[in-house]
Amino acid sequence: MNSDKVLVVYFSRSGNTRIIANEISRKLNCDIEELRIPSSYSGLLGYQRALFDAIFKRKTSIKPLTKKPSDYELVIVGGPLFASSLTGPVRSFLD
């Protein structure tokens, strides 16, 4: 598969998923897109909000993407799990 046809999309609250997503993008020599949210999940209150969103399967608004996933043959999606559930930004993107 041509690396021009692969996109890595990720959300990272603490930076760990960002490291992995960047490494995948580097190894595959493909495009990468970070899911960004208007408010922050940082700090204790942010962690609690991220956990609450995951437990109750709530979607979170995400900022517009710079790349169009439909232009790619393969989209690799990454993000943390909270309480064995997707985070709000990833859930919103996949929906």
HELIX and SHEET records of a PDB file:
HELIX    1   1 SER A    3  LYS A    5  5                                   3    
HELIX    2   2 ASN A   16  LEU A   28  1                                  13    
HELIX    3   3 GLY A   43  ILE A   55  1                                  13    
HELIX    4   4 PRO A   69  ASP A   71  5                                   3    
HELIX    5   5 GLY A   88  LEU A   94  1                                   7    
SHEET    1   A 3 ASP A  31  GLU A  34  0                                        
SHEET    2   A 3 VAL A   6  TYR A  10  1                                        
SHEET    3   A 3 LEU A  74  GLY A  78  1                                        
SHEET    1   B 2 LEU A  81  PHE A  82  0                                        
SHEET    2   B 2 SER A  85  LEU A  86 -1                                        
END                                                                             
